[in-house]
Amino acid sequence: MNLDRPFWSVMVPAYEPKRYLEQAIESVLAQDAGADEMQIEVVDDGSTEVDVERLVRNVAGDRITFHRRPERGGLCVAWNTCIERARGHWVHILHQDDLVLPGFYHRLREGIEREPDIGAAYCRDILMDEDGHWHYISPLESRTPGIIPDCLERIASGQFIRTPAIVVKRDVYRKVGGYSRELVYTLDWDMWKRIAARYPFWYEPQPLACYRTHNSSETYRLIHAGADIVDARKSIEISRAYLPREIADRVSAKAAERFSIEAVKNARRLLGLRDVTAAFAQIRGALQCSHSWKVVLSVIGFFAWAVWRFTLRIFKRLVVSLG
């Protein structure tokens, strides 16, 4: 290993950060191994409303380097800028809304040093809301740390690795290329598939990264527009080129089914928020992505629930009017 590089590059893409960037930075600084071991840099994607550099300096002084793109490029461009500017042997892209828990870098480095041929390492993650309250922990894939068996097939079957939970070898990014400009929602999943087609992955069962869900995020915007399921279909077709021919159809069908069922769940949540247009965009996308019996039954269940919900609302109004 070339000793003139730090072990880690923690790259934090940011755009108009008004609430959470400070928490993301502090979660990294709490595990800071020093500049010789860890590059930490915030990459501002052309913010115009927030002085991101001042915010960074207020939190970290000169410990963190800062780079500002001249204009907004979007998620893909920001992530690729992070890769290009990373100097460390291992790269962690930590978005402004997310954070890492104590032990993240230590535990993943242990796995990396045990298995130097891996291309990426990841841990379980926690979903948290806008106030930092946890509401979901990703399923346990293995009770012990180690290399994931049948890595490509498992990763290509569905997106279950969220960006704050994974680190990628810098040389691997160089070999497989940057994040795809063809995709807007599943560009991270596409990257994991491309890496898994060539390298093993290390898994850490401890949940050591937090992914924040909130209504002002780019993820929510894409789901609201129905662009998530459209993008998933595109990613599934693209990744057929990465998959062995004997598993391509089966794995692609499984991935399509999983995304479609998730879209139906999103539709229920959106209809609960009375966003009918967004809910039906999710249902339409689900049926375009997969026609499996599980998806059809999920859609039927959605409409049955929607009719019951509407009927109950009318009944309550009627009772109130009569009372």
N, C-alpha and C positions, 0 to 999 in steps of 0.2 A: 504494500500500500504506500502510495506517495505521501510522505510525511509533511510536505509543505502545504497540504490542504487540511482544513478542519475535518473532523469526522462528520459533523452535521451541517447542513444548510437548512435553517428554518426560515421559510419564505412566506410572508404574510401579505397576500393580495388584498387591497382595500379600495373601496369606492364610496365616497360620501359617508364615512363612518360617523354616526352621530351618537352611538350608545355603547357598542360592545367591543370595539377595538382595544380599549384599555385592558379589559379582562383577558382578551386573547394574549396580549403581550405579557401581562403579569403572570399568566399561567406558564409561559415559556421561561421567563426570567427566574421563576421559582426553581427551575431545574437547570439553570445556566451553568455549564461546565467551563465557561471562560472563552474568550475570543479565539484562542488557539484550537479549541475543540468544537466550537459552535459559532457559525455565522448566523446572525439573526438580521433579517432585512425586511422592511415594509415596502411593498411595491404599490404605489398609488396609481390607479387607472384613470388619471386625468380628472380628479375631483375639482370642482369649481366652487362648491358651497362650504366646504370644510377645509381648514388649514391643517392637512394631515401631518405635515412635518412638525408643526408646532405641538400637535397632540402627542406625537411620538417622543419628541424631546422632553415634554413635560413628564412623561411616564418613565423614560429610560435614559435620558441624557444622551451621551454620545455612544452608549453601548450598542445601540441598534443603528445600522446604516439605513439610509432612506433613498428611494429612487422614485421619481415621478415621471410617468409617461406623459407626453405632450397633449394627448387627447384620449378620450375613452375608446378602448378597443373591445370591451366586453370580456366575459369570463375566459374564453379560450385564449385570447391574446394575452390577458393578464397572467394566466397560468404558464403559458409558453415563455413569457418574459421572465417569470420566476425561475424556470428551468435554465434559461440562457444565462441568468445572472448568478446562479448557484455555484459556489466554489467547493462545497463539501463533497465528501465521498457519498453521502446519503442525503437525500432531499426530502424534506417534509413541507408540504404546502398546507398551511393552516389559515383558513379563511377568517376574515375579520369578526364573524359572528360566533365562531367556535372556540374551543379551548381544550387543553390537555390537562390530565390529572397527574398528581405526583407519581413518579415511577415510569412514565411513558417512555422517555428516552433511554433510561437505564435498562428496562425490561426488553425493549426491542433491540437494543445494542447487544445484549446477552445472546439473543437468538441469531443475530447477524454474525457475531464472532464464532458461534458454534457451527454455523452452516454458511461459509463464505460464498458458495455458489448460488445462493438464492438471488432473485431479482427484486423482491419486495418483501416487506414484513408488515403485518397489521395486527390489530387487537380488536376485541369487542368494543362496541361504542354505546353511548347513552344518548338518547334523544331528550332534549330539554326544551322548555318553552321560553318565551321571551323574558320571563323573570328568573330563569335559571332553575326552575323546578323540573326534576326528572320525571318522565312519564313512560319511558320504554328502554329496555336494555336488549341489545341484539342477541339472538339465540346463541347458545353455546355450541360451537362446532366440534370442540375436543376439550376434554378435561385437563389435558396436559399440553404444554407448549411443544411445537414441532412443525415439521413440514406438512402441508396439507396434501393428502393423497388425491389423485385424479383432479388436480387443481384446475386445469382448463375447463373440463366438463362442468365442474361445480360453479365456477365463476361465470361461465357463459350461460348457465341455466337461470341466472337472475342476479340483479344488482343487490349485493348485501354488504359491500365494503364502502363505507362513507369516507370522504376525503380526509377528515381530520385524523382518522384512525390508521392511515397507511403511510409508510415511508418507502421510497424507491431509490435504488442505486443510481447514482448520477450517470455512470457509464451505460446503464440500461436505457435510461431516457435517450441518451445519444444514439443508441443502436436501433431502438424501435421508433424513434421520431417523436415529435411533439403531439399535443392534443389536437384532435381533428377539428378543423373549421367547418366540416359538414354537419356537425352535431351541436345542439345547444343545451340539451338536458342530460344526455347520457354520454357526454364526452369523457367523463371519468371512467364509467363502466367500459367503454370502448378501449381505454388505455389499459385497464386491468386485464382485459381479454388478450390484448396484443402482447402484454408482458407474460401472461400465463402460457401463451402458445410457445414460449421460448425458455422460460425460467420457472423454477419452483418458488413457492411462497411460504414464508414462515408465519405461523399463527400463535398469538399470545392470548390465552383465554381470559385474562383479567380485563375488565372494562376500564380503559385508561384515556379515552377521548370522548368529548361531548360535542354533539352536533345540534345546533339550535334551530328550532322551527318557529317561524313567526310570519305574520301576514304581510310584512314588507320585504321579505326575502325574494331573491330572484327565483328560487325554487317554487315558491308559492305563486308568483306571477305566471310561470310557465304552466303550472297545474291549472290555474284559474282559466287560462286561455285554451287548455286542452292540448298544448304543444308538447307536453311530456310524453303522452302515449304515442303521438305521431313520431316523435324523435326516437322512442324505443323501437318502434317498427323498423325505422331506418337503420338503427344500430344492429338489430338482429340480422337484417339482410347483409349489411356490411361484414359482419363477423363470420358469416359462412366461409369466407375466404381464409379465416384463421383456423377453422375447425377441421379435423380429419373427416373425410367423406362418410365414414361409417357411422358417425355420431351426429353429423350436422343437422339432419332433419329432426331427429328426436330432441336434441338439445334446443334447437331453435323453437320448436313447438312448445316445449316446456317453458322457455323464457317468455314467449308470447302470452301463454296462459297466465303466468304469474303477473306480468304487467297488466293484463286485462282485469284480473281479479282485484288488483290494487286500484285500478281506475274506478271500478264499481264502488269500492270502499270510499274513494275520494268523492264520488258522486253523492253518496249518502251524506257525507260530512258537509259538502257544499249546499245540498238541498236543505239540510238542517239549518244552514246559515241564510236560507231563502235566496240563494244564488242559482236560480233555475237554469239560466243560460250556461253557466260553467258546469253544472251538474250534468246536463245533457250532452255537453261536449265530451265529458269523460265517458259517458255511456256509449256514445257514437264511436269514440276511439277504441273502447274495449271491444266492441263487436267487429270493428275493422281489423283489429290486431289478432283476435283469436275467435274461432267458432267452436271451441271444445265444449263438451257438455257441462263442465264445471262453470265455464264463463256464462253459458246460456242460462243455467240455473241461477247464477248470481244476479244476472240482469232481471230475470223474472222475479226474484226475491226483492230486488230494488223497487220494481214497479208496484209489487204488492205492498211493500212498506210505505211507498209514496202515497198510494191510494188510501191506505189506512190512516196515515198521518193527516192527509187532507180531509178525510171524512170526520176524523176526531176533532179537527179544528172547527169544521162547520157545525158539528154537534154542540161543541162548547159555546159557540157564538149564539146558537139557537136557544140553549138553556139560559144564557145570560139575558137574551132579549125577552124571553118569556117570564123570567124572574123579576 
